[in-house]
Amino acid sequence: MLLFTEGLSSQREIIAEIKALFPSLFVVSTHSQERPEIHAFSDRTEAEPKSADLRLAFLRDVIDKYGIKLIHAGKHTLWYEAHRNIIESLGVSLVTGVSDAEMFNVADSKIRFAQLMKQHQLPVVPSIEITDVDQLEAELKSRPFGNDVLYCVKPVKGIYGMGFWKLSDETPAARCFYDTDSRMVNTCIFLHAMKQTNDFKPLVLMPYLDGPERSVDMVVRQGVTVKAVARVKNGSYQTFEESGAAIDLAITCASVLKADGIVNVQTRNAPDGSPVLLEMNPRPSGGIGYLGHSGISLPALFVQTYLDIKPTVSATNPLLPNIKVRPLTQAIIV
């Protein structure tokens, strides 16, 4: 009676954890592509239609066929929000990560997100929207965030850190080609490359904050946080926190955005050690599966919150102070 529609990379871990803790809960997953690594943990799978025009009829059929009570929408958030009333009239609850389309659009734009957080007097990394390469060059020359700060850019909209670069005049010209993981590029090389494109996509110019970075995974219902756990990223390792200033800030951020579902807030530390907001992702993070090692299961708390059923074992038996994890790449047979 729980449906996961087409989602992002962490959907496999979320469904697997739910089935481990709720073995009798009937889980259906749908996707527009062949994704056996996700469907392996589901009780039933269905192929989503390629056309959005067919999506509503498809949902009606799946809801009726399996008696679905709760839908977790992974992608196509704006479509689901536009059809929320129709979908919920079919007797299901819909979870998209937000409570309305406007808040999704705010979270999806790093500039609008920063502006809203400033309006609510929440600490957020200062941001300047860059609409063309001439403006970028001028801003870098004027050094709006100070002369002793490393500057960085990333797309106004985007996920997985794609398009993020740290800019430095001292970086060797070829470094970005042989050391891509550093995300460091020579400023002149970056500007030269941007001048060659006829399709400049808006960027955010920000000061680079050294960290540490915290990724706060959360279960939130209509802006009220049920549980939040921070993953502290230190090099190749991550540790967990159940409380602290970054978590308090993330909870307030989620309240402002009226988050709803499994979401993620990212922070970094300012030079004085206090956390500042980077962004809120109205969807589960790619690393939410690591939390299973902490003794706290956010997927289980999500089910418990929205379906009002309890897992077969405790979803909150924290081991946080003693746990350090290192993410690895693995292959599975499909």
N, C-alpha and C positions, 0 to 999 in steps of 0.2 A: 504493500500500500504506500510505498515511498518511491517516487520517480526522480531520477537524476537525468536531466536532459544534457545534451552535448556540452561538455565542460573542458576545463584546462587540464594541465598535466597531473595535478594532484588528485584528480577524481578517483584514480585507481586506489590510492592509499586510503582515501576517505571511505569508499565503499567497503574495502577490505576490513577496515577497523570496525565499521558499523556491523557487518555480518559476524565478526568475531565476538562482539559484545551483545548483539541482538540476533542470535542464530535463527529465531523463529520469525523475524521481521521480513516480509516479502519486499524485495528491492528490485526495481526495474530500471535499466539504464538504456538510454537511446543515444544514437550518434549518427551523423551524416556520413561518416567514414567507417571503414572496418577497423575496430579497435578491440581486438581480442584480449589484450592485457587489462582492459577495463571491464569488459563484459564477463571475464572469467569469474568475477566475484559476485555477479548479479544472478538473481533467480531467473530473470527473463530479460531478453534484449529485443529491441526493435530498431529498424533503420529509419532515421528521420528523413523526411522529404527534402530534396535540394532546394525547392522553391518555398519562400516564406508564405506564399499565397495558399499553400497546402497545409501549413503548420497547424492552424486551428482545428481543422477537421481531423488531422492526425492525432492531436492531443485528445480530442473528444473520444476517439476510438480507443486510445490507450487507457484513458481514465475509466471508460466503461468496461473494457475488457478485463482489467486487473483490479478494479475497485480502488484506484489510487486516492489517497487522502491528502498527501503532501507532495508538492513539486519543488525541487531545488533546481532552478534554472542556472545553468553554467554560463552559456553565451547568449547573445541576442537579447541583452537586458532591455534595451529600449523597446523592442518588439513586445516582450512579455509585459512590460509596464503599460504599454499602449493598450494591451488586451487584458489587463488584470481583472477588470470587472466581469468580463465575459468568462474568463477562465475560472474565477472563483465562484461564479454562478453555477458551475458544474459540480459544486460540492467539495472542492479541494482548497487547501491553503497554498498560496504561491510565495516562494521565497526567492528574491533576486539579489539580495545584498543591500538593497536600498528600499525606501518606502515610496519613492516616486521618481519620475524620470528626471526632474530638475536636479535632485541631489546626485543622481548618477552623472549627469553632465558636469556638475561641479567637481566631483571626485575624479572624473575622467580628464579634466583640464588642470594641469599643475598650477597654472596661473590663477584660475578662478578659485581653486582650492586654497592657495596662499592668501588670496584677497579675503575670502570668507573667514579663514582662521584669524587673520589680523583684525577683522571686524569684531570678533569675539574675544580679542585680546589674548589669543593663544600664541605662544612662541612658535614661529615657523621660519624656515630658512628664507631669507630675502630672495626675491625672484624678479627678473626682468624679461618680458616677452620680446623675442627677437623675430621680426617678420621678414628681414632680408639681410644679405651678407654685409651690405654697407653699414647697416645699423650695428651689426655684430662687431665689425671692425672698429667703429667709432666708440662703442661701449668699452671694448677691451683697451683702447687707448686712454679713455677717461678714468678707468679703474674705479667704478662706482662703489665697490665694496672695500676699497683700500689697496695700498700698494704691496702689502706683505701677505696677501691672500692668494692662494691657488684658485683659479677660476675653472668652472666646469660648465658643460652644456648637456642638455638632453631634450628629446622631443617633448612638446607640450602634451602630446598624447602618446602613450606607449606602455608596453609591459616588458617584464623580464630584464629591465636595464638596457634594452636595445637602444643604440644611439647615444649612450652616455659616454662622454669623453672629458678627461681632465686636460686643460690647456696649459702648456708651459713653453716659454721662449727658450729655455735651456735644454729641453728634451732633444736628443739626436733626431734628425729628420726621418730616419728609417725605423725608429723604435716601434711605431704603431703597427708596422708590418711583421716584425719578428717577436714582439712581446705584446700581443693583443690583450692578454689577461690583465695587464697593468692599467688598461684604459687610459693611457697617457699618450698625448699626441703633441707634436710641435705646433705652436700657435700659427706660424706662417704656413705650414703645410695644410693645416685644417682650413684656414681662410682661403688658400689657393684652391683647394678641392671644392669648397662651397661656391666659389666664383665660377666654377665650370658647369654647375648644374642649372638647368632651366626650370627645375621643379623644387625650389627651396621650401622645405617644410618648416613651420614655426618651431623655434627652439626656446628653451628657458635658459637664461644665463644666471648662474648662482655662484656664491663662494663655496669652495669645497671644504666640507667639515671632516676632519680626520677620523672622528668616531669616538668610541665604538658605535657601530650601528646596531639598533635593536629592531627586530621584526616582531611586532605584537600581534599574535593570532588571537582572535576573539569570537565568541558567540554572543550576538547582540539581538535583542528583540525589540523592534520599534524604538531604537535609540537607547534602550536600557541594557547595559552589559550584564550578561549571565556569568561569564568567566573570561579572563584574559591572561595569557601567558606570553612572556617575552622570550624570544630567542636572541641571545647576545652573540654577535658574530665577531670572533677574534681570529683573523687569519683563516686557517682551514678548519677551525673548530667552532662549535657552538655550545653555549651553556644556557640554562633556563632560569628565569625569574618569575615569581608569582606576585611580587609587589615591587613598588618603587616609583620614582617620579615619572619614568617613561610610560609605565602602565597607567598611572593616573592621567597623564596627558592624553594617551590614546583613548581612554574611556570618555573623556570630555569631548574629544574630536568626534568619536562615533555618535555621541549624543547630539552634537551640532548637526551632523549629516543625517541623523535619523536612520542610522544603519540598521539592517535587518537581515540576519543570517550569519554565515561564517565569513568574517571579513579580516582584513589585515591592515595595520597601521605601522608605518615605518618612521623611525626617529634616528637622529644622530646627536651626538653631544656637541654643544657649543664649546668654545675655548675655556669657558669657566666651569665646564663639566655638567651643565644643565642640559636636559634634552630639548630638542626643537623638532617640530614636525617636518617630515619630508613629503609624505603623501598618505592617502588612504586608498586601499584597493578594495572595492566592494565585491570581493570574491575571495575564496580560500587561497592562501599563499602556496607557492610551489613547495615550500618546506614544511607544510603543516604535518606531514607524515612523520617528521622527526620527533614530534611531541609525544608519540607513542612510547618513546624511551623515558619520558619524564614522569610517567605514572598518571598523567592527566590526559584524558581523551576528549578533545573538543568535538569530534564527530558524534560521540556518544551523548555529550551534553546537548548538542544540536537536536538529536532525535528525542531526547528526554524532554527538552523544552517545547518542541513544536508538535510532538505526538503524545506527550504526557505519559510516556512509558519509561520504565527504568531498565538499565542494562542488567545482564546476568551477573556481572561483577561490578565493583565500584569503578566509576569513571574518574574519580578524584582520589588517588592514593599517591600523593606527590613524592617523588624521589629527587626533586629538583636540585638541592644543594650538592648532591654527590654525583651528578651526571654530566658528562661532557661527551658530545657526539662529533663525529666527522662524516659529512655527507660523502657518499661514494657513488660512482656510476656502475650500474649493474645491467646485465642482459638476462632476459627470460625467454623461454621457448614459447612460441605462440602457434 
